[in-house]
């Protein structure tokens, strides 16, 4: 752990940090002032709201911290999510395809990262991310930024760990009304473990193949009748099946809950997370396919591959209930990200003599994210029609410093060299020289309105709209040129829900989102793109959801996802871009989750995607398939309890071939593999499990970043857990 705290509380951009702190303080002051004024006048306001019969008559008795019911760890089914509609709604009543990976699945499959969590999720695929970040493809659309934590944007490029996560929500299709810009194919929202008054004393020791060592802890309790605390922590130091692969990370996450009054509570928390690893870029291609070589083979110079990510994040959530019909929530999060990585990587296919092109660069990035969200929810009736009205605002400010240096080899001006695939390592000297440097500032002011209307017990409608004022300034430090762009983005959402029975819902929905021309990470704003309008995402979806029992459900959806206003080269030869590019994904997905019968739990999913370019873009011609989007994906996981102490699980994953890049010149073959697990409860407080990935040691390629950064799938790997409650 000699370097793991190196970046603890270190902020590179002190002026930006100071301004954010002032902004944060001002926001808290403004919110508290408005809240106090609102509370003072709430009785008059509430007179116009019809109170529920069960509304308490007295406000003199303060509530006590009560232990929140434990998550159901006996079934893989999840019935609830408050993220898609920003309301506490059953998944059955949410007109969007959502896959939820809950605590039972996280525990049984020993999930610690995004790649592991996504294995049994339809329409969702991970990408290599250059070996230094989470990167995803949802319904054929690629993203490095569509990640959220408790509904707040978490868009820096890094590998997330699940040590402090209660559940993970994979939302398919654009949903700008709830989450804002982006979400081109969908998004990932992680739901944190928070202080809830439950007494927990848990330690998890893990070890396994490739010198895997990991320790987690989850501690929680009440301080008094109004205050509760929780602490989640992780430390891991492991190697991987790839030559030279290694990682070391630590996470610390304390949270606190406090009840001010009968109707008002506060949750605050802080997280420090540091991840250092060998950022593996995989293997190149040969003759239009991944190189045929042992899966563990590394090519290049191992001294030129390292990545460090440090995160400091704090949040505060204030909830106030005026009565059963009127609720207010304010959520503020500030995060500082600090990242550095360098890599020397394959940058061309292997030729007939075994040579391939090799390039290098390093990258340093620092970002401050500030988000403040306010949701006001009101329930009321008009002529026997029930309404659940949501009125919300969001303020986001993001400041990013970015610097990239290109690598030059052996003291020359050559940015590329050719090396042999037959060499174990290459030790050519690399000199890194400044290529680009920029400072960007993003400001988003948003307001949204949504009404969930129940006409009767059979028919509901969700209608809403969001307005985002998105503005960005990007200064190129090298050229000393500054570019700015501002745009108003209007994102509607409409859905109709038919419930022929209480446990069945059918829906049809339409939603819109936008991706500004500055791109996922704001670095694409320049003279060519500054005047371009945002890309537009439109999703049409027809779906059905059936809660077969209290512990088992079935879902299915047909959808068409159109992406328009994509950048294309100007046919007149001006050197600028025009917005004539487009793509379309047509598909179907289905899933089954939960306890089919006593002692047997199932997770099953299938997706079929037809994703292609419908009008030429800057990188692809019409008719090309979208990158890293297998046409078919089938996944099944089952767990059977043979008694109170012993259980076993078996999983099967099969997916069809995919193209590594949008030019469709390199095809990654499809694959199938089996995973498994054995579980044993030693006593009520101690249990153990062993998970096996790729039981039959199949050789395959999992994913990639481009045509020549292709990631082999893991060889057979074992991981054991000892879980102790005390």
Secondary structure, 3 states (H helix, E strand, C coil): CCCCCCCCCCCCCHHHHHHHHHHHHHHHHHHHHHHHHHHHCHHHHHCCCCCCCCCCCCCCCCCCCCCCCCCCCCCCCCCEECCCCCCCEEHHHCCCCEEEECHHHHHHCCCCEHHHHCCCCCCEEECCHHHCCCCEEECCEEECCCEEECCEECCCCCCCECCCEEEEEEEECCCHHHHCCCCCCEEEEEEECCCCCCCEEEEEEEEECCCEEEEEEEEEEECCCCEEEEEEEEEEEEECCCCCCEEEEEEEEEEEEEEEECCEEEEEEEEEEEEEECCCCCECEECCEECCCCCCCCCCCHHHCEEEEEEEEEEEEEEEEEECCEEEEEEEEEEEEEEEEEEEEECCCCCCCCEEEEEEEEEEEEEEEEEEEEEEEEEEEECCEEEEEEEEEEEEEEEEEEEEEEEEECCCCCCCEEEECCCCCCCCCEEEEEEEEEEEEEEEEEEEEEEEEECCCCEEEEEEEEEEEEEEEEEECCCCEEEEEEEEEEEEEEEEEEEEECCEEEEEEEEEEEECCCCCCCCCCCCCCCCCCCEEEEEEEEEEEEEEECCEEEEEEEEEEEEEEEEEECCCCCCCEEEEEEEEEEEEEEEEEEEEECCEEEEEEEEEEEEEEEECCCCCCCCCECCCCCCEEEEEEEEEECCCCEEEEEEEEEECCEECCCCCCCEECCEEEEEEEEEEEEECCEEEEEEEECCCCCCCEEEEEECCEEEECCCCEEEEEEEEEC
